[in-house]
Amino acid sequence: MNETKRILLHVCCAPCATSCLERLAANGNRITLFFANGNIAPAAEYHKRLQEVFRLGKLFNVPLEVDDYDHNAWLQWIAGLENEAEQGPRCRRCFAYSFSRAQSAAEALGLPAFTTTLTVSPHKPSPLLFDVGKDFPRFTPWDFKKKDGFRRSLQLSRHYALYRQNFCGCEFSRRDKRGKGVD
Ligand code: SF4
């Protein structure tokens, strides 16, 4: 196996990971999933998403690494940005948190590259993610929105009957969705 084809895939949730896994595998990558989501609250929601990622790993026959879950550390990391709107400075900082975890994991596992499923979501601007990624030497930009990646993720999620949440992850995204009458 070509060393450059081994990649750590930071996974935000199982539905988003579906089409990313398919795309990376079709390009000859050997993938390790990495569930690092200190941003998710409450803990029950974190465990629900993790369980689905575990199931997805089994379905695609790929290994899964799970980061420590420390939501308080994440809250300290974004302190002062709690009231920012989604896609603003809080999310930028949140992405940096996940990428720093992925960079450390890639180094520890001896993997030359990492990327993220976050680029498949229409709510996560890929140029912003790529800009944050510049600070992390092993970050490799994959724009999974391309080639109808999001629509494909919906198809595959339905096919595998994966749990799909209706808020991004943190308590602030949940609060803002509730304010709009969702959840
Ligand atoms: S809305 Fe999503 S990306 Fe933004 S800070 Fe919350 S969990 Fe992170």
Residues whose N, C-alpha, C, O or C-beta is under 5 A from the ligand:
A	BS01	SF4	N39 E86 R90 C91 C94 C168 G169 C170 S173
